[in-house]
Amino acid sequence: MGRVCLIDLPGLSRELLGFVPGDSMLGKWMKQQRVVALTPSWPAVTCSVQATLTTGQPPAKHGIVSNGVATYRSVEDQRLVDASNFAEYRRNVSFWEQSNQFLNVSRFWQDEAGESRYKTALLFFQHSMPGFGGVARPAADVVLTPKPDHGPDGKLVSLCWSSPAELVPRLFKELGPFPLMQYWGPMAGIASSQWIAKAAASVWQIEKPRLQLVYVPHLDYDLQRFGPQSMQARKAVADVAMAIEPLLAAVWGDGGKVLIASEYAIESVDRSIQPNALLREAGLLRTVPTAEGELIDYKRSTAFAMMDHQIAHLYSKEAAAVELLRKAGLKMLDRSLLDHPRAGDTLLEAPAGAWLDYRWWKDAGDAPSFAGTVDIHRKPGYDPFELFFDPASRTITQNAKLIRGSHGRVKPGEAVLIGEGATVQSGLGISQVSSVVEAML
């Protein structure tokens, strides 16, 4: 029986492959491999595409419609959130939930009862924890994922979660603590991906999974900051190629096979649109004063858009809301593309070269207190500003012009699949990667 390690490098495109150093382990291996065009599922955002990759099913089936969930529309979804941090916010809209209970189907390595058919390790993927209430649903036999928890004084009390539980302390002893501040935020950089690759090498050797899936996020950072055609993007490709060398050496040293996949490519952007600010100006989105500033009043609002990079879910039956956003340049997609109860009443997509800004205010004086902080759970939308620190204000920037790359719109073949299992001549959809993996095992 074979062993396979799938390495997920989001943002890697055919154009960027040319900047993998030819003398690196990855570069030498790639010369012997076929590169197959890979098309993401819609929307091409992390949680949705990862769920498609690991289930072999489209978002309409697995139910992960975005990086966020409009939990205020579903009591059932409210019960699934991790209430350990900012519970009151997460029961309105919650981004980056970790519970595997949100998936409506099993992973491709599991049977219908959720039992693994072969030992599988899932490292740094979203929705990989077994849940926070009710019946636990393990995502894999071995799981390692970032899980920052804060004590009553606000200080971090944990960085990662693992199953088996002893995996985290063993890795921390071996490698040092996970560099959480380099995983996301203005300090995000290669150190977190280096740690992940070394941890994955250790898991491969000690836990000996038959299948291991590893998310290595580094390309996302500078491609969003500076754009996919920048010099920083080229350097990021070279840096991540070197970062994964310990993992490649471990897999090949044990006779394993490697498959490289990218979830999506990054598109150059030079402008943004603020749908919620437009809805607020039209009186469709309402706010309520709080100690943290004016926040969205989900009960009184007749329209709200959950923004995620270049896509959005509009929760509204108001024809005026749809027409307003159409005039702002947004594309309205047929809901049959993602027909699921969690999806918006209307699916929205940014025009080429643009991304969608979650903010519901335009005057800086109307911003809530958390707008200028790295805060992935209180903001009801994805916030790329968190990649930039503004030294003048000593907060996260609010300058939308700094964002030079985004994703979410789907272009056929924008991503890549590389490895001896990628034998087809034409392109694949991300849902078909599961079949490629199983044929290699």
C-alpha positions in Angstrom: 0.0 0.0 0.0 1.2 3.5 -0.9 1.4 6.6 1.3 0.6 10.0 0.0 1.2 13.5 1.3 -0.9 16.3 -0.3 0.6 19.7 0.2 -1.9 22.6 -0.2 -0.2 25.8 -1.5 -3.0 28.3 -1.9 -2.2 31.0 -4.5 0.2 28.9 -6.6 -0.6 29.4 -10.3 1.1 28.1 -13.5 2.6 31.6 -13.9 4.2 31.5 -10.5 5.7 28.0 -11.0 8.4 29.6 -13.0 9.8 31.2 -9.9 10.4 27.9 -8.0 14.2 27.7 -7.7 15.4 25.1 -10.2 18.0 23.7 -7.7 15.4 23.3 -4.9 14.0 19.9 -4.0 10.6 21.1 -5.3 12.1 22.5 -8.5 14.0 19.3 -9.4 11.0 17.1 -8.7 8.6 19.4 -10.7 10.8 18.8 -13.8 9.7 15.2 -13.8 6.0 15.8 -13.1 2.9 16.8 -15.1 1.3 20.1 -14.2 -2.5 19.9 -14.6 -4.8 22.9 -14.6 -7.1 22.8 -11.6 -10.4 24.8 -11.3 -11.6 25.7 -7.8 -15.2 25.4 -6.7 -17.1 28.6 -6.3 -16.4 30.6 -4.2 -12.7 30.3 -4.5 -12.1 31.0 -0.8 -10.2 28.9 1.8 -12.9 27.2 3.8 -15.2 26.4 0.8 -12.4 25.1 -1.4 -10.8 23.0 1.4 -14.2 21.4 2.1 -14.5 20.5 -1.6 -11.0 19.2 -1.7 -11.5 17.0 1.3 -15.0 15.7 0.6 -15.1 15.5 -3.2 -18.4 17.3 -3.1 -19.4 20.9 -4.2 -20.4 23.6 -1.6 -24.1 23.0 -2.3 -23.6 19.5 -0.8 -21.0 20.1 1.9 -22.5 23.4 3.1 -19.4 25.5 3.6 -20.5 28.5 1.5 -17.8 30.9 2.6 -15.1 31.5 5.2 -17.9 32.8 7.3 -21.4 31.7 8.3 -24.4 34.0 8.7 -25.3 32.3 12.0 -28.0 34.8 12.9 -30.2 33.1 10.3 -30.0 29.6 11.8 -30.4 28.4 15.4 -28.8 25.1 14.4 -25.7 26.9 13.2 -25.5 29.1 16.3 -25.2 25.9 18.3 -22.2 24.8 16.3 -20.0 27.8 16.9 -17.0 27.8 19.2 -18.3 30.0 22.0 -15.0 30.2 23.8 -14.2 33.7 22.3 -16.6 36.4 21.4 -19.7 34.2 21.5 -22.2 37.0 21.1 -20.6 38.1 17.8 -20.2 34.6 16.5 -23.9 34.0 16.9 -24.6 36.7 14.4 -21.8 36.1 11.8 -18.9 33.9 12.4 -15.7 33.6 10.4 -13.1 30.9 10.6 -15.1 28.4 12.6 -13.2 25.2 13.3 -15.9 22.6 13.9 -16.2 19.7 11.5 -19.9 19.6 12.4 -20.5 22.4 9.9 -19.9 20.0 7.1 -23.0 18.1 5.8 -21.0 15.2 4.4 -18.1 13.1 5.4 -14.5 13.5 4.2 -13.5 11.3 1.2 -11.3 9.1 3.4 -14.3 8.3 5.7 -17.2 6.0 5.4 -20.8 7.1 5.8 -20.5 6.7 9.6 -17.5 9.1 9.6 -14.9 6.4 10.3 -11.6 6.5 8.5 -11.0 3.8 5.9 -7.3 4.4 6.3 -5.2 6.5 8.7 -5.3 10.1 7.8 -3.6 13.2 9.1 -5.2 16.7 8.5 -2.8 19.5 9.4 -3.8 23.2 9.5 -7.0 22.8 7.5 -10.2 24.6 8.6 -13.2 22.8 10.1 -10.9 20.1 11.4 -11.9 20.0 15.1 -14.6 17.5 16.2 -17.0 20.1 17.5 -17.9 22.1 20.7 -21.1 20.4 21.7 -23.4 17.6 20.9 -22.0 14.5 19.1 -18.4 15.0 18.1 -17.5 14.4 14.5 -13.7 13.8 14.0 -12.4 15.0 10.7 -9.4 12.7 10.6 -7.3 10.3 12.8 -4.6 12.9 13.4 -5.4 16.6 13.5 -3.3 19.7 14.1 -4.7 23.1 13.8 -4.2 26.7 15.1 -6.6 27.3 18.1 -5.8 30.6 19.8 -7.7 30.9 23.1 -7.6 33.9 25.4 -7.8 33.9 29.2 -9.9 36.4 31.3 -7.0 38.8 31.1 -6.9 38.6 27.3 -3.6 36.8 27.2 -3.1 33.8 25.0 -3.5 30.5 26.9 -3.2 28.1 23.9 -1.9 28.3 20.3 -2.8 25.0 18.7 -5.2 22.0 19.2 -4.4 18.5 18.3 -5.6 14.9 18.3 -4.0 13.0 19.8 -3.7 15.6 22.6 -0.1 14.8 23.2 0.9 15.9 19.7 1.0 19.6 20.4 3.3 19.4 23.5 5.6 17.0 21.7 5.9 19.3 18.7 6.4 22.4 20.8 9.2 20.6 22.7 10.7 19.5 19.4 10.2 22.7 17.4 9.4 25.5 19.9 5.9 27.0 20.1 3.9 27.6 16.9 4.6 31.2 15.7 1.0 32.3 15.8 1.8 36.0 15.2 3.5 35.0 11.9 0.5 32.9 10.8 -1.9 35.9 10.4 -1.7 39.7 10.8 0.8 42.3 9.8 3.7 40.0 10.9 2.5 37.1 8.8 5.4 35.5 7.1 7.5 32.5 6.2 8.2 31.5 9.9 4.7 29.9 10.3 4.9 27.9 7.1 8.4 26.7 8.0 7.1 25.5 11.4 4.1 23.8 9.7 6.3 22.0 7.3 8.6 20.7 10.0 5.7 19.7 12.2 4.2 17.8 9.2 7.5 16.0 8.6 7.5 14.9 12.3 3.8 13.7 12.0 4.6 11.8 8.8 7.5 10.0 10.5 6.0 9.3 13.9 2.2 9.0 13.4 2.8 7.2 10.0 -0.5 8.2 8.3 -1.3 6.6 5.0 -2.7 9.9 3.8 -1.5 13.3 5.1 -2.9 16.7 4.0 -0.9 19.8 4.9 -2.0 23.4 4.4 1.0 25.8 3.9 -0.3 29.4 3.8 2.7 31.5 2.9 1.8 32.5 -0.6 -1.4 34.1 0.5 0.3 36.9 2.4 2.5 38.8 0.0 0.3 38.0 -3.0 -2.5 39.9 -1.2 -0.2 42.6 0.0 1.6 43.3 -3.2 -0.1 41.4 -6.0 0.7 38.2 -7.9 2.9 39.9 -10.4 5.1 41.7 -7.8 8.7 41.0 -6.9 7.5 40.1 -3.5 5.3 37.3 -5.0 8.3 35.8 -6.8 10.3 35.8 -3.5 7.4 34.2 -1.7 7.3 31.3 -4.2 11.1 30.8 -3.6 10.7 31.0 0.1 7.8 28.5 0.4 9.7 26.1 -1.9 12.6 26.1 0.6 10.2 26.0 3.6 8.7 22.7 2.5 12.0 20.9 2.0 12.0 19.1 5.4 8.5 17.7 4.6 9.5 16.6 1.1 12.6 14.9 2.5 10.6 13.1 5.1 8.0 11.8 2.7 10.4 10.7 0.0 12.8 9.3 2.6 10.0 6.9 3.6 9.1 6.0 0.0 5.9 8.2 0.0 4.4 10.1 -2.8 3.8 13.8 -3.0 0.9 15.7 -4.6 0.9 19.5 -4.8 -2.4 21.4 -5.1 -3.3 25.0 -5.0 -6.8 26.0 -3.9 -7.0 29.0 -6.1 -4.9 31.7 -7.8 -4.6 35.3 -6.7 -6.0 38.0 -9.0 -4.4 41.5 -9.2 -6.8 44.2 -7.8 -6.6 47.9 -7.7 -10.0 49.0 -6.2 -12.6 48.0 -3.7 -16.4 48.3 -3.3 -18.2 48.7 0.0 -21.7 47.0 -0.4 -22.7 47.3 3.3 -21.9 51.0 3.3 -24.1 51.4 0.3 -26.9 49.4 1.9 -26.6 51.5 5.1 -26.8 54.8 3.1 -30.0 53.5 1.5 -31.5 52.7 5.0 -31.6 48.9 4.3 -28.8 48.0 6.7 -29.4 49.4 10.2 -27.0 49.8 13.1 -27.3 50.0 16.8 -25.1 52.0 19.2 -22.9 49.9 21.6 -19.9 50.5 23.9 -17.8 49.4 20.9 -19.4 51.7 18.4 -22.1 51.4 15.9 -22.7 47.8 15.1 -24.9 46.1 12.6 -28.4 45.5 13.9 -29.3 42.1 12.2 -32.8 42.1 13.5 -33.8 45.5 12.1 -31.8 45.4 8.9 -33.6 44.3 5.8 -30.3 43.7 3.9 -26.8 42.6 4.9 -24.0 41.3 2.7 -21.4 38.9 4.1 -18.2 39.9 2.3 -15.4 37.4 1.6 -12.5 38.6 -0.6 -14.2 39.0 -4.1 -17.5 37.4 -3.3 -20.5 38.1 -1.0 -23.7 36.6 0.1 -26.6 39.1 0.1 -29.2 38.2 2.7 -32.2 40.2 1.6 -35.5 39.8 -0.2 -35.5 43.5 -1.1 -35.3 44.1 -4.8 -33.9 47.6 -4.0 -30.9 46.0 -2.4 -30.1 43.8 -5.4 -30.5 46.7 -7.8 -28.4 49.0 -5.6 -25.5 46.6 -5.7 -25.9 45.9 -9.4 -25.5 49.6 -10.1 -22.4 49.6 -7.9 -20.8 47.1 -10.4 -21.4 43.8 -8.6 -22.3 40.7 -10.7 -25.4 38.8 -9.6 -24.9 35.0 -9.9 -27.7 32.4 -10.3 -28.3 30.9 -6.9 -28.4 27.5 -8.5 -24.6 27.8 -8.4 -24.7 27.3 -4.7 -28.2 26.2 -3.6 -27.8 25.7 0.1 -29.7 27.1 3.1 -26.6 29.0 4.3 -26.1 30.7 1.0 -27.3 34.3 0.5 -30.6 35.1 -1.2 -28.4 36.5 -3.9 -24.8 35.5 -4.7 -22.5 38.5 -5.5 -19.2 38.7 -7.2 -16.8 41.7 -7.6 -15.9 42.9 -11.1 -12.5 42.0 -12.5 -9.7 43.9 -10.6 -11.9 44.6 -7.5 -12.4 43.2 -4.1 -15.3 43.6 -1.6 -14.8 45.6 1.6 -16.8 44.4 4.6 -17.0 47.8 6.3 -20.4 49.4 6.7 -19.1 52.9 7.4 -17.1 55.4 5.3 -16.4 58.0 7.9 -13.5 56.8 10.1 -15.3 58.3 13.1 -18.1 55.7 12.7 -15.7 52.7 12.9 -16.2 50.2 15.8 -13.3 49.9 18.2 -12.1 46.6 16.8 -11.8 47.8 13.2 -8.1 48.7 13.7 -7.2 45.4 15.3 -6.4 41.9 14.2 -9.8 40.4 15.1 -11.1 37.5 13.0 -14.2 36.8 15.1 -15.9 40.1 15.7 -15.7 41.4 12.1 -18.7 40.1 10.0 -16.5 39.8 6.9 -12.9 39.0 5.8 -10.6 41.9 6.4 -7.3 42.0 4.4 -6.4 45.3 6.2 -5.1 43.0 9.0 -2.0 42.3 6.8 -0.9 45.9 7.3 0.2 47.9 10.3 -0.1 51.7 10.2 2.7 53.1 12.2 1.1 56.6 12.3 -2.0 55.4 14.1 -0.4 52.3 15.6 -3.4 50.3 14.4 -4.3 48.1 11.4 -4.5 50.2 8.3 -7.8 51.4 6.9 -6.3 52.3 3.5 -8.1 50.1 0.9 -5.6 51.1 -1.8 -2.9 49.0 -0.2 -4.6 45.7 -1.1 -3.1 44.4 -4.4 -4.3 40.9 -4.6 -7.6 39.0 -3.9 -9.5 35.8 -4.9 -12.9 34.3 -4.9 -13.9 34.7 -8.5 -13.4 31.4 -10.4 -11.4 31.2 -13.7 -11.1 27.8 -15.3 -7.7 26.2 -14.7 -6.5 29.1 -12.5 -4.9 26.7 -9.9 -2.5 23.7 -10.4 -2.2 20.1 -9.5 1.3 18.6 -9.6 2.5 15.0 -9.0 2.7 11.5 -10.4 -1.1 11.1 -9.7 -1.8 14.1 -12.0 -1.9 12.0 -15.2 -4.8 13.5 -17.1 -4.0 15.6 -20.2 -6.7 18.2 -19.6 -7.9 20.1 -16.5 -9.6 18.9 -13.3 -12.1 20.4 -10.9 -11.0 20.6 -7.3 -13.6 18.0 -6.3 -11.8 15.4 -8.5 -8.6 15.6 -6.5 -10.0 13.1 -4.0 -10.2 10.5 -6.8 -6.6 11.3 -7.8 -5.4 10.8 -4.2 -7.3 7.5 -3.8 -5.8 6.1 -7.0 -2.3 6.8 -5.6 -2.9 5.1 -2.3 
